[in-house]
Amino acid sequence: MDDIVLVEPAHEYADDLWAFRQEIIDKDADDENQFAGCMSLNSCNSADEWIRICTLRKDEEVLDIG
């Protein structure tokens, strides 16, 4: 069995990420929760946009609301 390794979102994975997004669209089109847990991947226009959003969401300075 292959191991699953969690990695930080990075531009080197952009093609794989976008292929994964398309697979979800193709195979789970009828599931209202098709992108559950994907942090707005469904509404992004590119893998790079999603990676940028993920990076901003972990930046303490960006998240500091006071």
All heavy atoms as TSV, in Angstrom:
chain	resi	resn	atom	element	x	y	z
A	1	MET	N	N	0.843	-1.167	0.000
A	1	MET	CA	C	0.000	0.000	0.000
A	1	MET	C	C	0.893	1.236	0.000
A	1	MET	O	O	1.898	1.301	0.691
A	1	MET	CB	C	-0.910	-0.016	1.225
A	1	MET	CG	C	-1.709	1.260	1.373
A	1	MET	SD	S	-2.674	1.346	2.886
A	1	MET	CE	C	-4.127	0.485	2.357
A	2	ASP	N	N	0.494	2.234	-0.776
A	2	ASP	CA	C	1.232	3.490	-0.815
A	2	ASP	C	C	0.926	4.313	0.433
A	2	ASP	O	O	-0.187	4.301	0.945
A	2	ASP	CB	C	0.848	4.301	-2.044
A	2	ASP	CG	C	1.301	3.653	-3.337
A	2	ASP	OD1	O	2.267	2.881	-3.301
A	2	ASP	OD2	O	0.681	3.919	-4.375
A	3	ASP	N	N	1.921	5.036	0.888
A	3	ASP	CA	C	1.729	5.942	2.014
A	3	ASP	C	C	1.130	7.253	1.518
A	3	ASP	O	O	1.396	7.688	0.398
A	3	ASP	CB	C	3.061	6.242	2.701
A	3	ASP	CG	C	3.638	5.031	3.403
A	3	ASP	OD1	O	2.860	4.145	3.799
A	3	ASP	OD2	O	4.875	4.987	3.560
A	4	ILE	N	N	0.349	7.869	2.356
A	4	ILE	CA	C	-0.179	9.196	2.075
A	4	ILE	C	C	0.639	10.187	2.876
A	4	ILE	O	O	0.820	10.027	4.080
A	4	ILE	CB	C	-1.668	9.297	2.454
A	4	ILE	CG1	C	-2.487	8.365	1.573
A	4	ILE	CG2	C	-2.146	10.730	2.339
A	4	ILE	CD1	C	-3.951	8.305	1.942
A	5	VAL	N	N	1.125	11.211	2.207
A	5	VAL	CA	C	1.943	12.219	2.846
A	5	VAL	C	C	1.256	13.573	2.647
A	5	VAL	O	O	0.927	13.948	1.520
A	5	VAL	CB	C	3.363	12.258	2.234
A	5	VAL	CG1	C	4.192	13.343	2.875
A	5	VAL	CG2	C	4.035	10.903	2.365
A	6	LEU	N	N	1.032	14.283	3.729
A	6	LEU	CA	C	0.453	15.621	3.642
A	6	LEU	C	C	1.571	16.630	3.458
A	6	LEU	O	O	2.571	16.593	4.167
A	6	LEU	CB	C	-0.340	15.941	4.913
A	6	LEU	CG	C	-1.526	15.038	5.201
A	6	LEU	CD1	C	-2.170	15.431	6.526
A	6	LEU	CD2	C	-2.540	15.092	4.078
A	7	VAL	N	N	1.380	17.517	2.490
A	7	VAL	CA	C	2.387	18.540	2.205
A	7	VAL	C	C	1.711	19.907	2.148
A	7	VAL	O	O	0.507	20.007	1.923
A	7	VAL	CB	C	3.123	18.264	0.874
A	7	VAL	CG1	C	3.911	16.973	0.956
A	7	VAL	CG2	C	2.150	18.223	-0.288
A	8	GLU	N	N	2.482	20.939	2.349
A	8	GLU	CA	C	1.983	22.302	2.232
A	8	GLU	C	C	1.640	22.570	0.768
A	8	GLU	O	O	2.337	22.096	-0.133
A	8	GLU	CB	C	3.049	23.302	2.674
A	8	GLU	CG	C	3.388	23.246	4.136
A	8	GLU	CD	C	2.334	23.905	5.013
A	8	GLU	OE1	O	1.574	24.766	4.524
A	8	GLU	OE2	O	2.280	23.547	6.188
A	9	PRO	N	N	0.589	23.343	0.512
A	9	PRO	CA	C	0.301	23.732	-0.871
A	9	PRO	C	C	1.501	24.484	-1.449
A	9	PRO	O	O	2.054	25.372	-0.804
A	9	PRO	CB	C	-0.905	24.667	-0.743
A	9	PRO	CG	C	-1.540	24.300	0.554
A	9	PRO	CD	C	-0.405	23.877	1.446
A	10	ALA	N	N	1.907	24.104	-2.646
A	10	ALA	CA	C	3.062	24.739	-3.289
A	10	ALA	C	C	2.885	24.701	-4.798
A	10	ALA	O	O	2.199	23.831	-5.338
A	10	ALA	CB	C	4.350	24.021	-2.891
A	11	HIS	N	N	3.518	25.639	-5.468
A	11	HIS	CA	C	3.382	25.759	-6.918
A	11	HIS	C	C	3.871	24.511	-7.652
A	11	HIS	O	O	3.389	24.221	-8.743
A	11	HIS	CB	C	4.101	27.008	-7.406
A	11	HIS	CG	C	3.482	28.254	-6.855
A	11	HIS	ND1	N	2.284	28.753	-7.308
A	11	HIS	CD2	C	3.865	29.069	-5.851
A	11	HIS	CE1	C	1.966	29.827	-6.619
A	11	HIS	NE2	N	2.910	30.046	-5.725
A	12	GLU	N	N	4.765	23.777	-7.059
A	12	GLU	CA	C	5.254	22.563	-7.720
A	12	GLU	C	C	4.160	21.496	-7.845
A	12	GLU	O	O	4.283	20.574	-8.644
A	12	GLU	CB	C	6.460	21.993	-6.975
A	12	GLU	CG	C	6.140	21.466	-5.577
A	12	GLU	CD	C	7.376	21.122	-4.784
A	12	GLU	OE1	O	7.852	19.971	-4.879
A	12	GLU	OE2	O	7.863	22.025	-4.071
A	13	TYR	N	N	3.088	21.637	-7.090
A	13	TYR	CA	C	1.972	20.685	-7.146
A	13	TYR	C	C	0.772	21.236	-7.911
A	13	TYR	O	O	-0.297	20.626	-7.921
A	13	TYR	CB	C	1.520	20.317	-5.732
A	13	TYR	CG	C	2.630	19.796	-4.864
A	13	TYR	CD1	C	3.025	20.489	-3.723
A	13	TYR	CD2	C	3.303	18.620	-5.187
A	13	TYR	CE1	C	4.046	20.021	-2.917
A	13	TYR	CE2	C	4.326	18.154	-4.399
A	13	TYR	CZ	C	4.699	18.859	-3.264
A	13	TYR	OH	O	5.711	18.398	-2.471
A	14	ALA	N	N	0.923	22.382	-8.547
A	14	ALA	CA	C	-0.209	23.055	-9.190
A	14	ALA	C	C	-0.908	22.187	-10.229
A	14	ALA	O	O	-2.143	22.123	-10.260
A	14	ALA	CB	C	0.254	24.362	-9.811
A	15	ASP	N	N	-0.173	21.491	-11.060
A	15	ASP	CA	C	-0.803	20.654	-12.088
A	15	ASP	C	C	-1.595	19.510	-11.465
A	15	ASP	O	O	-2.717	19.218	-11.896
A	15	ASP	CB	C	0.241	20.095	-13.052
A	15	ASP	CG	C	0.852	21.170	-13.945
A	15	ASP	OD1	O	0.233	22.243	-14.111
A	15	ASP	OD2	O	1.956	20.932	-14.480
A	16	ASP	N	N	-1.021	18.872	-10.464
A	16	ASP	CA	C	-1.721	17.782	-9.774
A	16	ASP	C	C	-2.970	18.296	-9.066
A	16	ASP	O	O	-4.017	17.653	-9.083
A	16	ASP	CB	C	-0.812	17.104	-8.751
A	16	ASP	CG	C	0.325	16.342	-9.402
A	16	ASP	OD1	O	0.154	15.885	-10.548
A	16	ASP	OD2	O	1.378	16.204	-8.762
A	17	LEU	N	N	-2.845	19.447	-8.455
A	17	LEU	CA	C	-3.967	20.048	-7.750
A	17	LEU	C	C	-5.115	20.344	-8.709
A	17	LEU	O	O	-6.272	20.034	-8.430
A	17	LEU	CB	C	-3.514	21.335	-7.055
A	17	LEU	CG	C	-4.584	22.199	-6.444
A	17	LEU	CD1	C	-5.274	21.458	-5.317
A	17	LEU	CD2	C	-3.988	23.499	-5.959
A	18	TRP	N	N	-4.791	20.925	-9.852
A	18	TRP	CA	C	-5.838	21.277	-10.809
A	18	TRP	C	C	-6.464	20.025	-11.421
A	18	TRP	O	O	-7.663	19.987	-11.698
A	18	TRP	CB	C	-5.293	22.212	-11.875
A	18	TRP	CG	C	-6.342	23.163	-12.347
A	18	TRP	CD1	C	-6.820	23.267	-13.606
A	18	TRP	CD2	C	-7.048	24.134	-11.574
A	18	TRP	NE1	N	-7.790	24.245	-13.660
A	18	TRP	CE2	C	-7.945	24.789	-12.414
A	18	TRP	CE3	C	-7.015	24.499	-10.226
A	18	TRP	CZ2	C	-8.808	25.790	-11.985
A	18	TRP	CZ3	C	-7.870	25.504	-9.791
A	18	TRP	CH2	C	-8.748	26.132	-10.667
A	19	ALA	N	N	-5.684	18.974	-11.607
A	19	ALA	CA	C	-6.223	17.694	-12.091
A	19	ALA	C	C	-7.165	17.098	-11.042
A	19	ALA	O	O	-8.226	16.554	-11.388
A	19	ALA	CB	C	-5.090	16.733	-12.411
A	20	PHE	N	N	-6.796	17.194	-9.773
A	20	PHE	CA	C	-7.653	16.727	-8.680
A	20	PHE	C	C	-8.971	17.489	-8.681
A	20	PHE	O	O	-10.043	16.905	-8.557
A	20	PHE	CB	C	-6.926	16.894	-7.349
A	20	PHE	CG	C	-7.781	16.678	-6.144
A	20	PHE	CD1	C	-8.195	15.401	-5.780
A	20	PHE	CD2	C	-8.179	17.755	-5.358
A	20	PHE	CE1	C	-8.992	15.196	-4.656
A	20	PHE	CE2	C	-8.970	17.557	-4.243
A	20	PHE	CZ	C	-9.383	16.275	-3.894
A	21	ARG	N	N	-8.911	18.811	-8.837
A	21	ARG	CA	C	-10.116	19.641	-8.882
A	21	ARG	C	C	-11.034	19.184	-10.021
A	21	ARG	O	O	-12.228	19.040	-9.843
A	21	ARG	CB	C	-9.733	21.105	-9.068
A	21	ARG	CG	C	-10.917	22.049	-9.129
A	21	ARG	CD	C	-10.433	23.462	-9.436
A	21	ARG	NE	N	-11.502	24.428	-9.441
A	21	ARG	CZ	C	-12.266	24.696	-10.494
A	21	ARG	NH1	N	-12.077	24.045	-11.639
A	21	ARG	NH2	N	-13.221	25.597	-10.419
A	22	GLN	N	N	-10.441	18.951	-11.185
A	22	GLN	CA	C	-11.242	18.521	-12.335
A	22	GLN	C	C	-11.862	17.146	-12.092
A	22	GLN	O	O	-13.010	16.896	-12.480
A	22	GLN	CB	C	-10.398	18.502	-13.607
A	22	GLN	CG	C	-11.221	18.286	-14.854
A	22	GLN	CD	C	-12.271	19.359	-15.052
A	22	GLN	OE1	O	-11.972	20.549	-14.994
A	22	GLN	NE2	N	-13.513	18.972	-15.289
A	23	GLU	N	N	-11.133	16.270	-11.445
A	23	GLU	CA	C	-11.663	14.943	-11.128
A	23	GLU	C	C	-12.879	15.045	-10.203
A	23	GLU	O	O	-13.872	14.337	-10.379
A	23	GLU	CB	C	-10.576	14.080	-10.492
A	23	GLU	CG	C	-11.015	12.657	-10.242
A	23	GLU	CD	C	-9.893	11.781	-9.715
A	23	GLU	OE1	O	-8.713	12.078	-9.985
A	23	GLU	OE2	O	-10.216	10.794	-9.032
A	24	ILE	N	N	-12.812	15.928	-9.230
A	24	ILE	CA	C	-13.956	16.141	-8.345
A	24	ILE	C	C	-15.147	16.661	-9.153
A	24	ILE	O	O	-16.270	16.189	-8.987
A	24	ILE	CB	C	-13.606	17.130	-7.212
A	24	ILE	CG1	C	-12.604	16.512	-6.252
A	24	ILE	CG2	C	-14.864	17.562	-6.467
A	24	ILE	CD1	C	-12.084	17.480	-5.202
A	25	ILE	N	N	-14.908	17.613	-10.021
A	25	ILE	CA	C	-15.985	18.166	-10.854
A	25	ILE	C	C	-16.610	17.074	-11.710
A	25	ILE	O	O	-17.834	16.961	-11.814
A	25	ILE	CB	C	-15.452	19.326	-11.726
A	25	ILE	CG1	C	-15.128	20.522	-10.834
A	25	ILE	CG2	C	-16.448	19.701	-12.812
A	25	ILE	CD1	C	-14.373	21.637	-11.536
A	26	ASP	N	N	-15.786	16.240	-12.314
A	26	ASP	CA	C	-16.273	15.192	-13.218
A	26	ASP	C	C	-16.997	14.067	-12.500
A	26	ASP	O	O	-18.039	13.598	-12.961
A	26	ASP	CB	C	-15.112	14.592	-14.009
A	26	ASP	CG	C	-14.486	15.580	-14.982
A	26	ASP	OD1	O	-15.124	16.609	-15.292
A	26	ASP	OD2	O	-13.340	15.321	-15.417
A	27	LYS	N	N	-16.476	13.637	-11.375
A	27	LYS	CA	C	-17.004	12.433	-10.726
A	27	LYS	C	C	-18.026	12.701	-9.636
A	27	LYS	O	O	-18.803	11.814	-9.294
A	27	LYS	CB	C	-15.854	11.606	-10.167
A	27	LYS	CG	C	-14.930	11.156	-11.269
A	27	LYS	CD	C	-14.036	10.059	-10.860
A	27	LYS	CE	C	-13.116	9.795	-12.018
A	27	LYS	NZ	N	-12.775	8.593	-12.400
A	28	ASP	N	N	-18.037	13.894	-9.076
A	28	ASP	CA	C	-18.945	14.200	-7.965
A	28	ASP	C	C	-19.898	15.344	-8.310
A	28	ASP	O	O	-20.322	16.092	-7.432
A	28	ASP	CB	C	-18.149	14.578	-6.709
A	28	ASP	CG	C	-17.376	13.415	-6.128
A	28	ASP	OD1	O	-17.772	12.267	-6.360
A	28	ASP	OD2	O	-16.369	13.664	-5.448
A	29	ALA	N	N	-20.255	15.482	-9.559
A	29	ALA	CA	C	-21.070	16.612	-10.011
A	29	ALA	C	C	-22.407	16.692	-9.291
A	29	ALA	O	O	-22.935	17.781	-9.077
A	29	ALA	CB	C	-21.288	16.526	-11.517
A	30	ASP	N	N	-22.963	15.562	-8.897
A	30	ASP	CA	C	-24.279	15.549	-8.249
A	30	ASP	C	C	-24.218	15.653	-6.732
A	30	ASP	O	O	-25.251	15.646	-6.076
A	30	ASP	CB	C	-25.033	14.277	-8.633
A	30	ASP	CG	C	-25.316	14.213	-10.125
A	30	ASP	OD1	O	-25.473	15.287	-10.744
A	30	ASP	OD2	O	-25.369	13.094	-10.666
A	31	ASP	N	N	-23.034	15.753	-6.173
A	31	ASP	CA	C	-22.871	15.799	-4.717
A	31	ASP	C	C	-22.744	17.250	-4.260
A	31	ASP	O	O	-21.801	17.947	-4.629
A	31	ASP	CB	C	-21.632	15.008	-4.314
A	31	ASP	CG	C	-21.449	14.898	-2.815
A	31	ASP	OD1	O	-22.154	15.590	-2.056
A	31	ASP	OD2	O	-20.581	14.118	-2.410
A	32	GLU	N	N	-23.687	17.711	-3.477
A	32	GLU	CA	C	-23.648	19.109	-3.015
A	32	GLU	C	C	-22.433	19.394	-2.140
A	32	GLU	O	O	-22.040	20.540	-1.956
A	32	GLU	CB	C	-24.925	19.467	-2.266
A	32	GLU	CG	C	-25.100	18.718	-0.957
A	32	GLU	CD	C	-26.411	19.033	-0.279
A	32	GLU	OE1	O	-27.447	18.979	-0.948
A	32	GLU	OE2	O	-26.377	19.328	0.930
A	33	ASN	N	N	-21.821	18.371	-1.594
A	33	ASN	CA	C	-20.631	18.530	-0.740
A	33	ASN	C	C	-19.354	18.147	-1.479
A	33	ASN	O	O	-18.366	17.792	-0.851
A	33	ASN	CB	C	-20.782	17.665	0.517
A	33	ASN	CG	C	-21.926	18.119	1.371
A	33	ASN	OD1	O	-22.087	19.303	1.628
A	33	ASN	ND2	N	-22.752	17.181	1.794
A	34	GLN	N	N	-19.369	18.238	-2.777
A	34	GLN	CA	C	-18.254	17.731	-3.557
A	34	GLN	C	C	-16.912	18.367	-3.195
A	34	GLN	O	O	-15.883	17.723	-3.308
A	34	GLN	CB	C	-18.528	17.862	-5.059
A	34	GLN	CG	C	-18.456	19.260	-5.588
A	34	GLN	CD	C	-18.822	19.382	-7.055
A	34	GLN	OE1	O	-19.537	20.256	-7.391
A	34	GLN	NE2	N	-18.363	18.527	-7.918
A	35	PHE	N	N	-16.899	19.588	-2.746
A	35	PHE	CA	C	-15.631	20.229	-2.393
A	35	PHE	C	C	-15.478	20.424	-0.881
A	35	PHE	O	O	-14.694	21.263	-0.449
A	35	PHE	CB	C	-15.497	21.573	-3.112
A	35	PHE	CG	C	-15.086	21.429	-4.556
A	35	PHE	CD1	C	-16.039	21.437	-5.563
A	35	PHE	CD2	C	-13.763	21.273	-4.896
A	35	PHE	CE1	C	-15.672	21.301	-6.888
A	35	PHE	CE2	C	-13.378	21.135	-6.217
A	35	PHE	CZ	C	-14.341	21.147	-7.217
A	36	ALA	N	N	-16.186	19.660	-0.099
A	36	ALA	CA	C	-16.088	19.774	1.355
A	36	ALA	C	C	-14.634	19.571	1.798
A	36	ALA	O	O	-13.974	18.620	1.395
A	36	ALA	CB	C	-16.991	18.749	2.026
A	37	GLY	N	N	-14.149	20.484	2.606
A	37	GLY	CA	C	-12.790	20.384	3.122
A	37	GLY	C	C	-11.712	20.884	2.180
A	37	GLY	O	O	-10.531	20.743	2.466
A	38	CYS	N	N	-12.107	21.473	1.060
A	38	CYS	CA	C	-11.118	21.917	0.062
A	38	CYS	C	C	-10.873	23.422	0.076
A	38	CYS	O	O	-10.289	23.961	-0.859
A	38	CYS	CB	C	-11.568	21.481	-1.329
A	38	CYS	SG	S	-11.512	19.707	-1.582
A	39	MET	N	N	-11.316	24.110	1.102
A	39	MET	CA	C	-11.052	25.543	1.276
A	39	MET	C	C	-11.237	26.354	-0.005
A	39	MET	O	O	-10.305	26.956	-0.511
A	39	MET	CB	C	-9.645	25.774	1.812
A	39	MET	CG	C	-9.487	25.435	3.251
A	39	MET	SD	S	-8.003	26.070	4.056
A	39	MET	CE	C	-6.757	26.111	2.826
A	40	SER	N	N	-12.404	26.371	-0.553
A	40	SER	CA	C	-12.786	27.191	-1.710
A	40	SER	C	C	-12.081	26.825	-3.013
A	40	SER	O	O	-12.022	27.645	-3.927
A	40	SER	CB	C	-12.618	28.683	-1.412
A	40	SER	OG	O	-11.255	29.042	-1.303
A	41	LEU	N	N	-11.590	25.624	-3.120
A	41	LEU	CA	C	-10.963	25.184	-4.366
A	41	LEU	C	C	-11.938	25.303	-5.540
A	41	LEU	O	O	-11.543	25.638	-6.649
A	41	LEU	CB	C	-10.458	23.746	-4.236
A	41	LEU	CG	C	-9.791	23.127	-5.458
A	41	LEU	CD1	C	-8.570	23.940	-5.877
A	41	LEU	CD2	C	-9.404	21.684	-5.170
A	42	ASN	N	N	-13.205	25.071	-5.267
A	42	ASN	CA	C	-14.206	25.124	-6.334
A	42	ASN	C	C	-14.385	26.521	-6.914
A	42	ASN	O	O	-14.749	26.669	-8.075
A	42	ASN	CB	C	-15.542	24.594	-5.844
A	42	ASN	CG	C	-16.087	25.365	-4.665
A	42	ASN	OD1	O	-15.336	25.751	-3.771
A	42	ASN	ND2	N	-17.379	25.581	-4.627
A	43	SER	N	N	-14.119	27.555	-6.149
A	43	SER	CA	C	-14.353	28.920	-6.635
A	43	SER	C	C	-13.091	29.604	-7.154
A	43	SER	O	O	-13.162	30.744	-7.614
A	43	SER	CB	C	-14.978	29.768	-5.533
A	43	SER	OG	O	-14.103	29.874	-4.433
A	44	CYS	N	N	-11.976	28.942	-7.114
A	44	CYS	CA	C	-10.729	29.533	-7.607
A	44	CYS	C	C	-10.610	29.363	-9.124
A	44	CYS	O	O	-11.120	28.403	-9.695
A	44	CYS	CB	C	-9.528	28.877	-6.933
A	44	CYS	SG	S	-9.401	29.333	-5.200
A	45	ASN	N	N	-9.931	30.298	-9.747
A	45	ASN	CA	C	-9.741	30.270	-11.197
A	45	ASN	C	C	-8.461	29.570	-11.628
A	45	ASN	O	O	-8.248	29.355	-12.808
A	45	ASN	CB	C	-9.753	31.699	-11.749
A	45	ASN	CG	C	-11.104	32.339	-11.574
A	45	ASN	OD1	O	-12.132	31.739	-11.861
A	45	ASN	ND2	N	-11.112	33.557	-11.088
A	46	SER	N	N	-7.615	29.247	-10.656
A	46	SER	CA	C	-6.365	28.553	-10.981
A	46	SER	C	C	-5.809	27.908	-9.713
A	46	SER	O	O	-6.174	28.291	-8.597
A	46	SER	CB	C	-5.327	29.527	-11.545
A	46	SER	OG	O	-4.893	30.416	-10.536
A	47	ALA	N	N	-4.923	26.975	-9.909
A	47	ALA	CA	C	-4.255	26.354	-8.771
A	47	ALA	C	C	-3.411	27.380	-8.024
A	47	ALA	O	O	-3.368	27.387	-6.794
A	47	ALA	CB	C	-3.385	25.193	-9.242
A	48	ASP	N	N	-2.775	28.278	-8.770
A	48	ASP	CA	C	-1.946	29.302	-8.128
A	48	ASP	C	C	-2.779	30.209	-7.228
A	48	ASP	O	O	-2.327	30.601	-6.146
A	48	ASP	CB	C	-1.209	30.131	-9.172
A	48	ASP	CG	C	-0.100	29.348	-9.853
A	48	ASP	OD1	O	0.443	28.419	-9.233
A	48	ASP	OD2	O	0.234	29.677	-11.002
A	49	GLU	N	N	-3.992	30.538	-7.649
A	49	GLU	CA	C	-4.867	31.353	-6.809
A	49	GLU	C	C	-5.188	30.623	-5.509
A	49	GLU	O	O	-5.147	31.204	-4.428
A	49	GLU	CB	C	-6.156	31.687	-7.557
A	49	GLU	CG	C	-7.135	32.500	-6.739
A	49	GLU	CD	C	-8.455	32.746	-7.459
A	49	GLU	OE1	O	-8.653	32.276	-8.596
A	49	GLU	OE2	O	-9.309	33.416	-6.859
A	50	TRP	N	N	-5.503	29.328	-5.601
A	50	TRP	CA	C	-5.842	28.552	-4.415
A	50	TRP	C	C	-4.637	28.445	-3.476
A	50	TRP	O	O	-4.762	28.579	-2.263
A	50	TRP	CB	C	-6.346	27.163	-4.805
A	50	TRP	CG	C	-6.828	26.365	-3.655
A	50	TRP	CD1	C	-8.043	26.450	-3.037
A	50	TRP	CD2	C	-6.113	25.344	-2.962
A	50	TRP	NE1	N	-8.122	25.542	-2.005
A	50	TRP	CE2	C	-6.951	24.859	-1.940
A	50	TRP	CE3	C	-4.846	24.793	-3.098
A	50	TRP	CZ2	C	-6.548	23.843	-1.071
A	50	TRP	CZ3	C	-4.465	23.778	-2.230
A	50	TRP	CH2	C	-5.313	23.332	-1.231
A	51	ILE	N	N	-3.471	28.238	-4.042
A	51	ILE	CA	C	-2.249	28.145	-3.234
A	51	ILE	C	C	-2.000	29.467	-2.515
A	51	ILE	O	O	-1.653	29.491	-1.335
A	51	ILE	CB	C	-1.043	27.740	-4.111
A	51	ILE	CG1	C	-1.230	26.299	-4.596
A	51	ILE	CG2	C	0.269	27.907	-3.353
A	51	ILE	CD1	C	-0.319	25.895	-5.740
A	52	ARG	N	N	-2.204	30.583	-3.210
A	52	ARG	CA	C	-2.035	31.907	-2.596
A	52	ARG	C	C	-3.017	32.094	-1.441
A	52	ARG	O	O	-2.652	32.581	-0.362
A	52	ARG	CB	C	-2.214	32.999	-3.652
A	52	ARG	CG	C	-1.874	34.379	-3.170
A	52	ARG	CD	C	-1.907	35.437	-4.276
A	52	ARG	NE	N	-3.180	35.506	-4.965
A	52	ARG	CZ	C	-3.420	35.056	-6.206
A	52	ARG	NH1	N	-2.460	34.483	-6.889
A	52	ARG	NH2	N	-4.599	35.169	-6.755
A	53	ILE	N	N	-4.267	31.692	-1.626
A	53	ILE	CA	C	-5.277	31.795	-0.563
A	53	ILE	C	C	-4.876	30.948	0.639
A	53	ILE	O	O	-4.966	31.407	1.785
A	53	ILE	CB	C	-6.661	31.379	-1.093
A	53	ILE	CG1	C	-7.186	32.431	-2.055
A	53	ILE	CG2	C	-7.648	31.158	0.050
A	53	ILE	CD1	C	-8.399	31.989	-2.847
A	54	CYS	N	N	-4.430	29.737	0.396
A	54	CYS	CA	C	-3.992	28.868	1.495
A	54	CYS	C	C	-2.834	29.483	2.257
A	54	CYS	O	O	-2.786	29.419	3.490
A	54	CYS	CB	C	-3.583	27.494	0.958
A	54	CYS	SG	S	-4.947	26.507	0.346
A	55	THR	N	N	-1.906	30.073	1.540
A	55	THR	CA	C	-0.750	30.713	2.174
A	55	THR	C	C	-1.192	31.891	3.033
A	55	THR	O	O	-0.731	32.062	4.168
A	55	THR	CB	C	0.255	31.173	1.097
A	55	THR	OG1	O	0.653	30.027	0.326
A	55	THR	CG2	C	1.471	31.826	1.726
A	56	LEU	N	N	-2.108	32.700	2.515
A	56	LEU	CA	C	-2.610	33.848	3.286
A	56	LEU	C	C	-3.367	33.399	4.536
A	56	LEU	O	O	-3.282	34.045	5.577
A	56	LEU	CB	C	-3.517	34.713	2.418
A	56	LEU	CG	C	-2.817	35.537	1.346
A	56	LEU	CD1	C	-3.850	36.194	0.435
A	56	LEU	CD2	C	-1.900	36.576	1.968
A	57	ARG	N	N	-4.089	32.309	4.452
A	57	ARG	CA	C	-4.886	31.840	5.585
A	57	ARG	C	C	-4.045	31.340	6.748
A	57	ARG	O	O	-4.540	31.204	7.852
A	57	ARG	CB	C	-5.844	30.739	5.142
A	57	ARG	CG	C	-7.004	31.280	4.354
A	57	ARG	CD	C	-7.962	30.195	4.003
A	57	ARG	NE	N	-9.146	30.756	3.360
A	57	ARG	CZ	C	-10.051	30.045	2.754
A	57	ARG	NH1	N	-9.938	28.731	2.694
A	57	ARG	NH2	N	-11.077	30.626	2.193
A	58	LYS	N	N	-2.787	31.071	6.515
A	58	LYS	CA	C	-1.944	30.635	7.632
A	58	LYS	C	C	-0.996	31.730	8.107
A	58	LYS	O	O	-0.239	31.538	9.038
A	58	LYS	CB	C	-1.193	29.363	7.282
A	58	LYS	CG	C	-0.137	29.518	6.249
A	58	LYS	CD	C	0.561	28.192	6.025
A	58	LYS	CE	C	1.868	28.455	5.333
A	58	LYS	NZ	N	2.705	27.301	5.277
A	59	ASP	N	N	-1.063	32.898	7.484
A	59	ASP	CA	C	-0.220	34.032	7.844
A	59	ASP	C	C	-0.841	34.761	9.035
A	59	ASP	O	O	-1.915	35.344	8.928
A	59	ASP	CB	C	-0.089	34.971	6.653
A	59	ASP	CG	C	0.883	36.105	6.897
A	59	ASP	OD1	O	1.032	36.550	8.058
A	59	ASP	OD2	O	1.493	36.570	5.918
A	60	GLU	N	N	-0.168	34.738	10.171
A	60	GLU	CA	C	-0.700	35.339	11.389
A	60	GLU	C	C	-0.943	36.839	11.239
A	60	GLU	O	O	-1.883	37.376	11.812
A	60	GLU	CB	C	0.230	35.060	12.568
A	60	GLU	CG	C	0.227	33.602	12.968
A	60	GLU	CD	C	1.105	33.330	14.164
A	60	GLU	OE1	O	1.357	34.269	14.967
A	60	GLU	OE2	O	1.544	32.191	14.318
A	61	GLU	N	N	-0.111	37.530	10.485
A	61	GLU	CA	C	-0.297	38.973	10.295
A	61	GLU	C	C	-1.562	39.268	9.494
A	61	GLU	O	O	-2.284	40.212	9.778
A	61	GLU	CB	C	0.917	39.580	9.610
A	61	GLU	CG	C	2.127	39.640	10.506
A	61	GLU	CD	C	3.298	40.330	9.831
A	61	GLU	OE1	O	3.069	41.167	8.946
A	61	GLU	OE2	O	4.443	40.024	10.200
A	62	VAL	N	N	-1.842	38.450	8.508
A	62	VAL	CA	C	-3.046	38.633	7.691
A	62	VAL	C	C	-4.286	38.340	8.529
A	62	VAL	O	O	-5.299	39.026	8.416
A	62	VAL	CB	C	-3.013	37.706	6.449
A	62	VAL	CG1	C	-4.344	37.724	5.715
A	62	VAL	CG2	C	-1.878	38.118	5.517
A	63	LEU	N	N	-4.202	37.341	9.386
A	63	LEU	CA	C	-5.351	36.920	10.183
A	63	LEU	C	C	-5.570	37.765	11.438
A	63	LEU	O	O	-6.612	37.664	12.071
A	63	LEU	CB	C	-5.217	35.455	10.584
A	63	LEU	CG	C	-5.211	34.471	9.429
A	63	LEU	CD1	C	-4.965	33.061	9.950
A	63	LEU	CD2	C	-6.511	34.526	8.647
A	64	ASP	N	N	-4.613	38.594	11.803
A	64	ASP	CA	C	-4.713	39.393	13.024
A	64	ASP	C	C	-5.818	40.448	12.864
A	64	ASP	O	O	-5.680	41.380	12.083
A	64	ASP	CB	C	-3.392	40.077	13.337
A	64	ASP	CG	C	-3.421	40.828	14.655
A	64	ASP	OD1	O	-4.304	40.535	15.503
A	64	ASP	OD2	O	-2.561	41.699	14.849
A	65	ILE	N	N	-6.910	40.247	13.595
A	65	ILE	CA	C	-8.013	41.184	13.500
A	65	ILE	C	C	-8.105	42.051	14.749
A	65	ILE	O	O	-9.101	42.702	15.003
A	65	ILE	CB	C	-9.350	40.454	13.235
A	65	ILE	CG1	C	-9.608	39.401	14.284
A	65	ILE	CG2	C	-9.359	39.887	11.841
A	65	ILE	CD1	C	-10.957	38.721	14.161
A	66	GLY	N	N	-7.098	42.023	15.547
A	66	GLY	CA	C	-7.013	42.951	16.551
A	66	GLY	C	C	-7.077	42.834	17.934
A	66	GLY	O	O	-7.272	43.514	18.767
